[in-house]
Every structure is written in structure tokens, then in C-alpha cells.
Amino acid sequence: MDNPNLINNQVSYKFMSELADVFGNVFLPACLIIAGALKMSAIYFNWKTKQIFLIVLLFIWSLIFAGYLIQLINGIPAVGLYFSAYVILNLVGAYVEEGRTIGR
């Protein structure tokens, strides 16, 4: 609300648009949807490979975090940086917790 042009600022998405030029515009969203769906399936069916999907999700969210970090370094407010950092911390916590339960 303080900066209404924040969402319209395309600099924050420059890093992601460069990746989209290489992989296509639907690559990262499709990876997020597929990895999230596979993670939920792994939890429901109790697959032994649950941590692989967490690593994929962590990698994708780290790319998003890097895009917002580049925006912040360039002096542009990056609200998405906090959200992506929160998601990354939760994913790391889930990875650690699953590592504890696998050994039991």
C-alpha cells in the first residue's frame, strides 16, 4: 500500500524472465505444481523418496529468492524476498524433520 507501483516493477522479474527465455514461460510454475503434487502424493502413499521432492521445491524457491535478492541489491523494494525466504525456511525444516523420521 505504501508503494503501489511495486507490483508493476518488472526489474524484479528480470532474472525469472531470463530463465523463462531459456526454459519457456511455463517451466518454473509447472515444476512447482508437479513437485508439490508429487510431494503430497509421497506423504499420502508414504513413499520412501519424499526428500527428493523437497529438494526440487527448495531449488525452485531458491531461484525465486535469488530473483528478489537481485532486485533488493539493485535498490528496489522486494516484498517477495520475505515470502520466499519463509517458504525456504519451512522447506529446510521439513527436510530436517523427515530426515529424523526416516532413521526411526
Secondary structure, 3 states (H helix, E strand, C coil): CCCCCCCCCHHHHHHHHHHHHHHCCCHHHHHHHHHHHHHHHHHHHCCCCHHHHHHHHHHHHHHHHHHHHHHHHCCCCCCHHHHHHHHHHHHHHHHHHHHHHHCC
